[in-house]
């Protein structure tokens, strides 16, 4: 896999969204962030791709395990999925994926 340079805006978004300490699983299920609700509504309306489709595309490119996904926007307002992924050789990679097209915009990790 080739490593592409991340734009400062995308990297800043990834750090901001992935930088917090995760809540316990029960708490995550009990309270859903507004971004998750917006993403679900947009998928239902056909404006965004379902996460399952995005994960399948990542798995085809880099076999491994899905660890976490956050939904957000780039500085210019583009909706993105930030997918944290563990590859088969135990590297952790964050994929920044255009939520409308499924195109991988960037990837960062070991």
N, C-alpha and C positions, 0 to 999 in steps of 0.2 A: 504494500500500500504506500502510495506517495503521501508525503505530508505537505499540506498547503498552508500558506500563511493566513492567519485569521485577521480580519480587519479589526481595528481597535474597538469599534462599536459592537461588533458581534462578540468579541472576547469579553468586553465589559458587561454585556448583557448576560453571558453565560456565568461569569463570576458572580454577578449580583444575584441571579436566580438560583445558582447551585451552592452559594456560599453559606447558607444558613444551616443550622444544626437540624437534622430531620427529627420530626416528632415521632413518638411511639406509634406503631401501626394502628392501634385502636383509636388514637386521637386523629390520625390522618383520615380514617374512615368516617369519624363523627363529624368533622368540619371540613367542608370542601372549599378551597379558595375560589373567589369569584372568577379567576382566570379559567379554572376548570369548567365552571358552568358555561362561560362564554364559548369555550372550545367545543363543548358538547353540543350546544345549540347550533354553532356554525357547521359542525359535522352533520348534524341532523338536517340542516337546511341545504347541504351540498356545497357550502362555501369553502370548507376545509376537508382534507383527506382524513379518513379515520386513522387513528393511531396504529391499528393492526396492519394496515397497508404500509405505513411508514416502517414499522418494525420488520415486516417481511423483506422490504427492500434493503434495510441495513443488514439483516441476517444473511441475505444473498451476497452482500459485499464483504462482510466481516463476520463469519460464523462466531457465535458466542451467546451470551446471556444478557437480556434486558435487565438493568438494575433500577432505573428511575427515569421518569419523564416529567419535564416541566413545560408549561405553555407560556409563551411570552411574545413580545414584539421587538423588532429591531428599532433603532433610533428613527428610521424612516417609516415606521408603522407596519412593516411586513410581519405577519404572524409566523412564528416559528415554534417548532418543537425542539427542546433541548433534551436529547436522549443520552442518558448515561448507560454505557455498554461495557461488558467485560468480554474481551476476546478469548479465544480458546487457549492462548498462551498467557492468560491472566493479566493482560494489560487493561487498564480502564481508559476508555475513550469517550469523549462527549461529542456527539454529532449535533450540529446545528442544521435543522432541516426545514425548508420552506413548507409551511403547513398547507399551502394551496396546491403546490405542484408535486411535493414529495422530493424535490431536488435537494441533495445534500450540499449545503452552502459552505460548510467548514467542518473540520474535525480537529480536536485537540486531545492530547493525552500522551501517555508513555509510549 
